[in-house]
């Protein structure tokens, strides 16, 4: 019997060879935003390993939108050339090359995790100011961000559109707008971080405005034939924060604007949220948004087993599973999963003797 995990999926004119995606994973390995050989091997090996969707880490649409000084970037045309090489390789091995477009907001200018995640001083490659919807630091003693004015918001929206154009020129066939994990667009959505009193704050409609404008601007330059994804944190895991009801309503608003799939993660807004982590703990959000908003979803978070992933797809809880840490541990997880599920799946000729 064929495995549902290894069934194809079509979004617009793009067909995915299975339902497995590489979730965006920051590598903190760039200089001035440029991709390099590390990214070629990191992303290329996951395409060789059988993933259908191979997505870059969060690529900053503006230099001040990087999480760290070592983040990948897509804010200037010079970034395109190396990305073209990487995306050609990914596509030549059956993967669909994708890029996540991002702005870190008040979480910008921080060190890589293995360096402690502290704010990086300007003399060590950091930058000031950092920007957010409201002048509220991530932690009580943290760096206070500068509140974006209306011109600043429009600059960010235009930066996302410009980044999408560059992603297209680079060869990406999917782009994802990052509106999760406490970064800038999520900061606009959540009442915990958006204390504005103008047209971009207060009501649900106002708090979603920046994201809706960004999606509209990106869709104007992103071809109709290609899919557009949005990643959200479906809940802040904090009373009075963004929640599942809000996420369903947002998905209903995004679908007619040309969004093809909701990538459903959670959390990241505030440092003290109590997150009930367990295998598949975020899958119910993908399931609910899919059923109530009528839009395809991707499930993420502690999905590690072939049977587990197959069950998510088979029971209609999500249309794809995006794996992160499991694909760091095993770039060839899809090939191993196919074997476990008794599914025939093409192995690169160079590796067939091992499989």
N, C-alpha and C positions, 0 to 999 in steps of 0.2 A: 504493500500500500504506500502511495506517495506521501511524503511528509509535507504538511502545510508550511512548515518553516522554509522549505525549499521550493515552494510554488513561486511563480513570477508575480510581479506587481507592476501595473502601469499607472503612472501619473502623467497626465498630458501626453507628450510624445516620448517620454522616457520609460523604458522597461527595465526593471530591476530583476536580476537573475534569481534572487531569493529575497527573503524578508529580513536579512541581517545587515545592519548598518554600523559603521564605525562612528561612535559618538565623539564629538569634539573633545580633545584632551590637550590642554596646554603643555607645551614642551619646554618653554623658557629657554630656547636655543637659538634665537634670532639676534642679529645685530642690525639696528635701524630698521627693523621690520622685515628684513629680507629672509625668504626661505633659503635653505641651503641643503647640503647633502644629507644632513640628519633627517630633514623632512622628506626627502626623496626616499630614503630607506624606511623610515617610520610609516609613511602612507603607502609606499609601494609594496611593502611586505604584506600589508593587510589586503591589498588587491590580489596579490599572488595567493594569499591564504583563503580567498573565496568570498570575502565580504562583497555585498552588492553595492552598498553606498559607502564611499570612502570620503569622509569629511575632515577638512582641516580643523585645527584648533581655532579658537576665537581669533579672528583677524581684525585688528583695530582699524576703524574707518578714519580715525584721526590719531596723530601721534600722542596726544594727551589722553586718548581713550584706551591706551594699553594698560593691562593689569600690572605688568612689570616692564622694565626697560628691555627685557629679552623677549617680548611677545612678537608674534607674527603680525605683519601689517599689510594693509591694502589701501593705504592713503595716497600713494603716488604711483605713477605709471611705471617707474623703474622697478617696482615689485613684480611686474607681470612676467618678465622673461623666465625666471627660474620656476615660477608656478606653472608656466606652460610646459616645461620639461616634465615636471612632476605629474601633472594632469594627463599628459600624453601617455606616460608610463602606466598610470592607474587604468586608463581606458583601454590600453592595449592588452591588459590582463583581465578584462571583463568587469571591472569596477566602474561605477558612475562617480566621477570626480565632483566633489561638492565643497563649498566654502561657507563657514559661519562668519557672519559680519557682526561686529561687536563694538561696544563702547563701555568701558569699565565704570564710568561715573565716579562715585565717591570711593570706590575700591581701587582707583588707579594709583600708579607710582609706588607700588609695593614690591617687595623682594620675592624671589622665587621661594616656594615652600621650604626647600631644604636650607634656605638662608633665614628663615624665621618669619616671613611675611610682614616684616615691619615696613613702614614708609621709608622709601629710599631718598636720602638727601640729594639736593640738586648737584652738589659737588661730586656725587657718586653715580650720576646718570639719571636721577629722578627729575621731577618737574613740579612747578607750582605756577598757577593754582591747579587744583583738581576741581571738577565740576559735578553738580548734582541738581536735581529739581529744587531742593531746599538746602539751606546751610546747616545740615544735621550730620555730624560725624558718624561713621560706622560703629565706633566704640566711644564711650564717654570721654576718654582722654585722647581720642584719635584726631587726625588732621581734619579741620573744619573745611568742608568744600565750599566753593563759591557758587551761589545760586545762579543758574543759567537765566539770562534775560531772553526776551522774545527773539532777538536777533541770533543769540547763541543757540536756541532751540532750532531755528531754521537752518543754521549752519550745520548742525548735527544731522538733520533730516536730509539735507543736500549731500552731506558726506556719505550717508548710507547709499544714496542713489549713485553717486560717483563710484563708490566701492563696488556696487553691483555691476556697473559697466566694466570695471577692470576685471572683476571675476569672470565675466563673460568672455572678455578678450583673452583671459588666461586659459580658457577651456573648461571652466566649471559648467556643469549641466544642471546643477541644483545650487541654490543659495538658501541659507537659513539666517533669519534675523534673530539675534540673541536678545530675548526679553525676559531672562530668567536670572536666578542666583544672585540677586541683589545688585546687578549692574544697571547701567543708566536707564534703559527703557523699563526695566522692572521697578526701578526706584520711582518712576512716574506713576506706575500702576498702583503701587502699594500705599495705602493711607498711613503706614508706619513711617514712610520716608518722603512722602509728598505732602507738604504742609502749605502749598501755594494757595493763594486766594484769587488767582486770575483764571483765565480760560483753560489752563492746564492743570488745575488742582481743584480739590473739593469734591465735587460729584463724581460718580463712576464715569459718566460720559466725558468729563473734563480730564480725569486721570488717564483715560485710555486714548486721549487725543494725540499725544506725541507718537504712540505706537501706530495708530491708524494712519497718521500722516506719513510716517516712515514707510509703512507697507505700500501706501498709494504711490509714493515717490519711487520706490524700488520697482514696483510693477510697471511703471511707465517706461523704464529702461530695460527691464528683464523680459525677454521674449515670451510671448503667450504660449509658445510650444514647450517651455521649460518650467519645472515645478518650483514653487516658492514655499519654504517651510518657516514656521515661527516656533522658537523654543520658549516656553513659559515655565515659571514656577507655579504649579497649579494651586499651591497653598504656601503661605508663609510659616505655617505651623505655630502661629501666635494669635491669640484672641484679639479680634479687632483688626487683623491684617487682611491681606488678600486671601481668598479662599476658593473652594471648589465651585460654589455658585457663581462667583465672579468669572472664573475660568470658562465655564460653560457659556455664559453670556458673551464673553470676549470672543470665543471661537465662533459663535453665531454671527458676530459682527465682522470677523476677519474673512470668513468663507466667501461672501460676495465681493470682497475686495481682491480676490485672486489668490488667497492662501490655500494650498493644497493639502497640507498636513500640519498637525499640531504635535510638536515634540514635547512630551509631558514630563518635566522634572518637577522638583519642589525645593523650597527653602532658599537659604542664602541671604535673606534680607537683613536679618539681625543676628548678632553672634551668640545670643543666649536662647535661641529657639530649641525646644525639646522635640527632636525628630525621632519617631519610632522606627528606626531602621531595622529591616529584616528582609530576607529574600523576597524580591518582587513587591516591596512595600509601596512603590509608586504606581504600580500597574492599575489599581482601581481608578486612578484619576484619568489615565488614558482610556480606560473602558467607559467611564461615565461621559467624558467629553465626546467620544466617538458615537455613543448611542444617543445622547441628548442634543448634541449640536449637529450631528449628521456629517461629520468631517473625518477623514482618515487621521489616525494618530500613530505615534511611535511611543512605545513603552521603554523606560530606562530604569536603571537602578538595581544593583545586586541581582542581575540576571546572569547566571553563570552556567547553567546546565542545558544540555540539548533538549531533554524532555520538557524541562521548564519552559524554554523558549518556544518549543513547538506547541505546547498547550496554550500559551498566550495567543498565538496566531489561530490555532484550530478552533478555540472557543470564542473567537471574535472580540477579544479584549483589546486588541490593537492590530494594526495592519503591518507594523514592522517592530522589531526589537533593535534598539541601539545599545551596543556593548562598549564599555570603556575599559575598566581595569582588567576584565577577563581577556580582552584582546591585547593588553599590554603583557599579560602573563603568557598568552599563547596567540601569536599572530595568525596561526593556522587553525584556530578554533572552528571555523565553519567546515573545514575539511574533516576534522575529527567528529564534529556533530553529524555530518552527513553519514559517516560510517556507522556511528552509534544508532542513528535512526534508520539504517538500512536503505539510505537514499543514494542513488547513483548521482555523482556530481563530478564534473571534469577536474582532474588534477593536472597542474602544469606538467608537461612532458619531462622536464628536468627533475621533477620530484616523484614521478610515478613509482619508481622502484621502492620508495619509502612508504607508499600508501597501498 
